[in-house]
Amino acid sequence: MATQDESVVITMRLPVEPVMAESPTDLGTVAKVGVALDGVPIFATRPRCSTPATCPR
């Protein structure tokens, strides 16, 4: 089990009045896509690859 690291600080800026983007944004390999109500970041799924050599970095 992982231990909690008290030195880590995550700052998130959330718009009070969000607006729709003009075009979709590529999320890349692994990206934060949201945040839960308790502050836990939500990540996009990682890409699947058959061998380590074919995995994006």
Rosetta silent file (secondary structure, phi, psi, omega in degrees, C-alpha in Angstrom):
SEQUENCE: MATQDESVVITMRLPVEPVMAESPTDLGTVAKVGVALDGVPIFATRPRCSTPATCPR
SCORE:     score description
SCORE:     0.000 S_00000001
   1 L     0.000  138.713  179.419    0.000    0.000    0.000 S_00000001
   2 L   -73.886  151.641  176.727    1.265    3.473   -0.850 S_00000001
   3 L  -102.843  151.606 -178.612    1.937    5.989    1.877 S_00000001
   4 L   -75.258  133.667  178.712    0.640    9.551    1.825 S_00000001
   5 L  -102.927  103.858 -176.648    3.228   12.206    0.931 S_00000001
   6 L   -68.561  -15.012 -178.694    2.380   15.350    2.926 S_00000001
   7 L   -82.660  -11.865 -179.015    4.893   17.435    0.915 S_00000001
   8 L   -79.842  129.034  178.010    2.887   17.143   -2.327 S_00000001
   9 L  -125.006  126.090  177.872    0.712   20.169   -3.094 S_00000001
  10 L  -113.822  123.454  177.934   -1.710   20.205   -6.034 S_00000001
  11 L  -110.877  127.579  179.345   -3.191   23.549   -7.089 S_00000001
  12 L  -122.256  135.476  176.803   -6.138   23.554   -9.488 S_00000001
  13 L  -107.798  114.248 -178.705   -7.704   26.573  -11.109 S_00000001
  14 L  -110.371  129.050 -179.460  -11.355   25.997  -11.944 S_00000001
  15 L   -68.481  140.500  177.815  -13.296   28.611  -13.917 S_00000001
  16 L   -70.731  -37.346  178.802  -16.323   30.092  -12.168 S_00000001
  17 L  -126.105   85.860 -178.229  -18.095   30.364  -15.523 S_00000001
  18 L   -65.646  151.736  176.635  -16.716   27.683  -17.899 S_00000001
  19 L  -125.217  150.220  179.178  -17.128   28.095  -21.654 S_00000001
  20 L   -69.658  136.784  177.429  -17.273   25.458  -24.388 S_00000001
  21 L   -68.936  150.971  179.023  -14.037   25.050  -26.367 S_00000001
  22 L   -70.788  -29.680  179.677  -14.118   25.969  -30.057 S_00000001
  23 L  -148.610  158.777  179.381  -12.584   22.610  -30.999 S_00000001
  24 L   -62.306  152.612  178.054  -11.660   19.318  -29.267 S_00000001
  25 L  -114.357  129.430  177.041   -8.312   19.100  -27.486 S_00000001
  26 L   -68.279  129.183 -178.124   -6.066   16.044  -27.823 S_00000001
  27 L   -82.245  -12.403 -179.747   -5.418   14.632  -24.355 S_00000001
  28 L    77.613 -154.513 -175.137   -2.118   13.046  -25.296 S_00000001
  29 L   -70.992  -63.130  177.084   -0.812    9.905  -23.625 S_00000001
  30 L  -138.167  126.535 -176.605   -2.122   10.280  -20.070 S_00000001
  31 L  -141.605  152.129  172.086   -3.761   13.476  -18.903 S_00000001
  32 E   -71.685  128.020 -179.699   -5.835   14.807  -16.038 S_00000001
  33 E  -113.183   -7.725 -179.603   -9.366   15.129  -17.338 S_00000001
  34 E  -177.670 -175.271  178.610  -11.140   16.169  -14.166 S_00000001
  35 E  -143.491  135.596  179.144  -11.236   16.282  -10.424 S_00000001
  36 L   -75.887  164.960 -178.846  -13.565   14.506   -8.012 S_00000001
  37 L   -60.494  -25.488  178.892  -15.480   16.392   -5.337 S_00000001
  38 L   -90.633    6.940  176.286  -12.968   15.211   -2.727 S_00000001
  39 L    92.174    1.719 -179.787  -10.047   16.630   -4.758 S_00000001
  40 L   -78.476  125.354  179.206   -8.784   13.376   -6.276 S_00000001
  41 E   -66.521  144.336  176.182   -7.562   13.916   -9.873 S_00000001
  42 E  -108.846  127.083 -176.756   -9.253   11.844  -12.597 S_00000001
  43 E  -107.644  150.710  173.312   -6.947   10.678  -15.389 S_00000001
  44 L   -67.899  155.718  178.614   -7.667    9.623  -18.968 S_00000001
  45 L   -67.848  145.447  179.210   -7.087    5.951  -19.675 S_00000001
  46 L   -77.124  153.329  178.385   -3.614    5.060  -20.755 S_00000001
  47 L   -68.698  148.646  176.469   -3.047    3.750  -24.272 S_00000001
  48 L   -90.039  143.346  176.759   -2.827    0.014  -24.728 S_00000001
  49 L  -146.173  149.412 -174.908    0.293   -1.442  -26.296 S_00000001
  50 L   -83.554  -30.146  178.225    1.406   -4.976  -26.952 S_00000001
  51 L  -137.598  154.317  178.622    5.111   -4.501  -26.105 S_00000001
  52 H   -55.620  -30.422 -178.393    7.026   -1.819  -24.193 S_00000001
  53 H   -68.184  -25.422 -178.177    8.706   -0.757  -27.454 S_00000001
  54 H   -94.518   -2.418 -179.153    5.346    0.208  -28.979 S_00000001
  55 L   -78.086  136.123  175.684    4.114    2.192  -25.963 S_00000001
  56 L   -69.033  151.039 -179.600    4.153    6.001  -26.342 S_00000001
  57 L  -119.560    0.000    0.000    6.414    7.867  -23.916 S_00000001
